[in-house]
């Protein structure tokens, strides 16, 4: 085991302890009155201990035990006094969502179905690739943005996930995939690309990403934590002032007329407004920084040569790399996947304009873990039991 927890540089958080505790307990009051320590950043946990007459360094100790060593049993925190352990046991807990299903694909993709306290389910996917392992994390139950090609939108919006429910997905995946904390890192990248719009759950998502970056928690590089958004521009401007992570934009169309149909939030924040916000986000960052443009390939909808050329013109002055995503059909959708030849031709046009372009591989189909195939039963906003899926992994 690594050395016992030591000192930590305080990290900023935008919620008071009282607010954080109230927010965290909303969803678990029915099952437990205890405070879930997974809801705290280092800074918030320092205040938690200070309010109880403890020294701030206790927060560093506990953060390390929870996130570096995956310990949820206070009795195993050997450098914490027995008295404090007993007090923590009485008033708090370390509790991630419950695992309902844990399944691995033949291609190495790994899927967890996780049940929340209110009975809703979310899914988390790990995708191993050469030289890295990426975890796809959800931020909401359902989604309010109503993108027409995404089956999650058919569910409607249920609620935001708490910090504990967001970071708990990483906590569970690390515990399963890296049972020995001292071994080489398995999860090298985290992408906020699961179900939901992260910027509509701003405070909780930022706190969860703060823990991902915290050297005393997961210690991920800011280039290896990515937030994907459909374009909530005010929150995007706020994000650039508060935390430095990689940015991905769910664009999916090269013009406003088409994007209004595919991504309805475009009617409020059209493409030029969104692109300007992206440029502001990059302002002052290192010259090599690029924004990932996500573009789902829909047969005879957004995949023509003309669309590709429009996309080149749109992005010619923006430092980007483009991720072409083969569409995965779901029941009752009106869309179909572009052919491999059409995707290849679209990519050729972008690359001829010196635009870095990647075609995303379809992964985990045998466990319903590929893009658009993740499914679980949840209660939607009208409390009907339905199936959901998400397109982003």
N, C-alpha and C positions, 0 to 999 in steps of 0.2 A: 504493500500500500504506500501511496505517496505520503509526503510529510504532512503533519497535522495542519489545519487551517491557520493562516497568519493574517497579516494586515491587508487591507483593500483600499483603493482609492474610491471615495464616494462617487456613485453614479447619480445622475439627475433623474428625478421622477416628477410628474406633474399632478400627483394625487396625494392628499394628506392621508395620514394613517387612518383616521376615522372614516374618510371617504372610501379608502381602499378596503377596509374591513367590511364596511357595509356592502360594497359592490361584490366582494368575494362571497359573502354569506347568503346573498339573495337566492342562489340556486341550490344551496345545500342545507338550508334551514330545516327542510322536511326530514332529512336523514341524519344531520349532525349539527350541533350548535357550536362546534369547534371552529377555530380560525385555521384556514388552510394555508400553510406557509409556502406552498407553491405559487401563491398569488403575489409574493413580495419580490421586488428587486432588492439588490444589496442596500440601496439607500433607504427604501421603505422598511426593510427588516432592521436596519440600525435604529430607526425611530421607534419601531416596535419594542426593541430591547431597552432603549433609553427611557421610554415611558414606564417601564417596569423596573427602573433603577439599575439596569445592567449596563456594562460597558459596551461601546459600539463594536469592539472586536468580536463579540459573540456572534454578530451577524455574519462576519466573514467565516467563522467556524461552521455555522449552521449551513450557510450557502454552499460551502465546499462539500460538506457531508451529503447534502441533498442532491446537488447537481453534478459534482465531479465523481462522487462515489456511489450514487444511486441508493443512498440509505434513507429508508422511511421509518426506521425503528430507532427511537431516541436512546434506547439502552446500548446501542452499538456506537454511539458518539462518545468515544472514550476520553477525549480531551475536554469534555463539558462536565461540569460538576454534577453530582448525583441530585443535588437539590434543584438545580435548574432543569435537569432532565425531567424530574418529577413534575415541576411546574408546567413545563411545556407539554408533557403528556396529558395534564389535566385540562389545559385550555386550547390546545392546538393539535393539528395533525398534518401529515404530509400525504396527500391523497390525489392520485391521478385518476382519470376516467377508468372505468372497469373494462377489461378486455372481454369482448364477446366472441370474437373470431380472430385467430392468428394463423395466417396461411401464407405459404411461400410458393412462388411460381417456378416453373421449370427453367426460366431464364434468369432466376435470382431475385426477381422483384418480390417484395414482401408487403403484405397487406394486413392491417389491423382494423377490425370493426370495434369501435369503442362506444360504450353506453354511458350517457350522462345521468346525473341525478334525477332529472325530470323525465327520463325514459327515452329521450331523443338519442339518436346514434350519429356518430361522425366516423369518417374513415381517414386513415393515415397510410401513406405508401412510401416505401423505401425502394429506390432504384439504384442498383449497383452498376457502375460503369468503370472502364479502365482508368485507374488513378483517382477515382473519387466515388463517393456514395451520397446520393441526394435524397433527402427526406422531404416529402410534400405534405404540408400542414394546412389544416382548415382553420378559418377564423370565425365562421358563423354557422348556424344551423339554417340551411336554406340561403336564399339570396333575393334581394329586393330589386335587382337591376333588370331582370326580365330579358336578358339576351336571348334572341329567338332560336339560336342554334345550341343552347345549353339546357340539358334536361334538369339541372338543378333549379333553373328558373321556373319550371313547371310546379315545383313544390311551393313557391312563394317564400317569404321570409318568416322565420320563426323567432330567432333571437340571436344576440351576440354571444360568443364564447367568452368565459372569464379568462383571466391570465392563467389560472391553474389548468384550465381545459386546453389552452393553446400550448403552453410550455409542457404540460403533461404528456402531450403527444411525443415530443422529443424525449422526455424523461423515460417513457415506456419503451420507445424504439431503442434508445441507448442501452437500457437495462437488458433487453432481449438480445440485441446484436453484439454488445460489448460487455458481457458479464464480468470480465476482469477489467476494472477501471484503469489499471496500469498498462494494459495492452495498447497496441496502435489504434488510433482513432478509426472508427468504421464510418461514422456519419461525418462527412467533410463539408457538406453543403445543406442548407435548409432553404426551401422556397415556400413563401406564403402564396401558394397557387392552388390550394384546395378549395373546398366549397366556401362561397361567400366572397364579399368584397372587403378586403382588409382595411381599407381607409374609412369604411363605415363603422368600423369597430376600433377607432383610432387609438384611444388610450390603452386598451388592453393589448392590442397588437404591438404598440411601441414598447410597452413594459416587457412583453414576452421576448421581443427582439433584443432589448437591452440585456436580458439574461443570457440570450444566445451569444452575445458579444463579450460578456463579462468574463475576464480571465479567471475569476474564482468560481465561475459556473461552467459554461461550455467552451469559452475561449475561441469562438469561431471568428475568422477574419471578416471584416466588413464587406469584403468582396465575395464572401461565401454565404451571405445571408441576403436573399432577394425577396423584395415585395412586389407582387404583381397587382396592378390596378387597371380598371376599365376607364379611369380618368376622373376621379373626384378631385377637381383642380384645387379648391381651397385647402383640402386636407393634404394634398401633395405639396403645396407651398409651405404648409406648416411643418410637414415631415422634414424638409430639407434643412430647417433651422434646428431640429431637435435630435435627429439621429442620422448617421451616415451608413446607408446600406445600398446594395445594388437595386436597380429599378427595372421592372419589366412592365410594358404597356400592352394591354389586350386591345390591339387596334382592329384587325380583321377586315378592314376596308380602307381604300385609298382616297375616298371622297365622302363628303358629309351626307349626300343623298343615300348612298348605300349603307353607311355606318348608322344613320338614323334608324334604318330598318333592323340591322343586326344587333346593334348596341344602343338601346334607346337613350342611355344617359348622354349620348352625343348631342341630343337636342338641347340639353342644358349647357354642356361644355363641348362645343364643336371642335373639330380636329385642330384648327389653328390655335385655339385657346389651349388645347392640351399640349400641342407641340411647344408652344411658348413656355408653358409650365415645365416641360421636360428640359428645355434649355436653361431655365432658371435653376432647376435642380442640379444641373451639371456645372453651373457657374462657380468658379473658384476651385473646382476639383482638378485632379491630375489630368493631363492631356489624354491619357490612354483610357479614361473612363468612357464606357459606352452604355447606352440604354438598350435593353433587349426589346424588340418589337415582336409580339406574338401575333401570328396570322393563321387562323384556321382555314384550311383549304376546302371550299364548298363547291361542288360540281356545278358549273355554269352559273355561279352566283358572283364569286369574287376572284376567279382563278384564270381569267383570260390574259392574253398578252397585253391588252390595253390596260388592265388593272395593274399588271406588273410594272408597266412603264409609268403609270400614274404614281405608283408607290415610290419608284425611283425619284421622280420629280419632287414628291412630297418630302422625302427624307434626305435629299442631296446635301443639305447643310447641317444635318443633325448626326452626331456621332452615335451610330447604332450598329447592332447586329440583328439580323432578322431570323426568327425561328418559325419555320413553316410547319404547321401542325396538321397532319392528316385527320380529317373529321372522322369520328367514330359514331355511326348512327345509333339512335336509341328508339324505342317503340313510339310510333305515331309522329316521328319527326318528318318534316317535309323536305329535309336536306339530304344530300348524298355526298359521299367522299369523292374528291377529285381523283382522277386516275393517276397512277404513278408517272405516266408519261407527261401528263399535264403539270404535275408538281415539279417534275424535272425541268420542263420548259420554263416554267415560272421562275424557278431558281436560276436557270441560265441567264435570264434577262437581268436579274438582280446582280449576279456575279459579274456580268459583262460591264456593269456600271461600278465595279469595284466595291460592291456592298457585301460585307461578310454575311453569308446565308447558311443556315443549317436546317436540314429536314429532320424533325423529331422522329425518333424510332418509336414504333408501337410496342409497348411492353406489357407483360403480365396479363395477356388475354385469357389464359387458362384459369385465372383466379378473378376475372372481372376487375382487373386493376389497371388496364390500359386507359388512356384518355377517353372519357365519356362512358366508361363501362363500370365504374365503381357504383355499387348499389347497396342500399340498406333501407330498412324500414324506419320511418320517422313519423311523428305527428306534425302535420303542417299547421299553418296558422289558423285553419278552421277545425283543427283537431281531428282530421281524417287521417287514417293510416294509409300512407302511400309509399311509393318507391322513389328514390332520388338517385341521381348520378351527377358526376362533375366532369368537366372536360379538361381541367388543368391538372397535370401531374409532372 
